Amino acid sequence: MDPMAQRILVHSHIAALEAEAAAERLARAARATGPKPSLRAALGRGLIAIGTAIAPISVDDPRPDAGAAHGA
C-alpha cells in the first residue's frame, strides 16, 4: 500500500473516532442537563399507587351476588 494512502486512511479513521467521541460527549451532556424527577413527585406517585391499591370498592359499583357462586 502506498505510504501516502495509508497515512490518509489512518488520519481519516482517527478523525472519525474523534467525531464519534465528540457526539457521545454532546449526547451525554444533553442527558445530564435534562429535567430530573423530584423526590416529592416520586413520593406522590407512590402514595397514589398505594391508595389506589387499598381503596375500598366504590358504593356505585355493582357488588357480585354472594349466593350466585354457590349454585342453587
Secondary structure, DSSP 8 states (H G I E B T S, - for coil): --HHHHHHHHHHHHHHHHHHHHHHHHHHHHHHTS----HHHHHHHHHHHHHHHH----TTS----GGGGT--
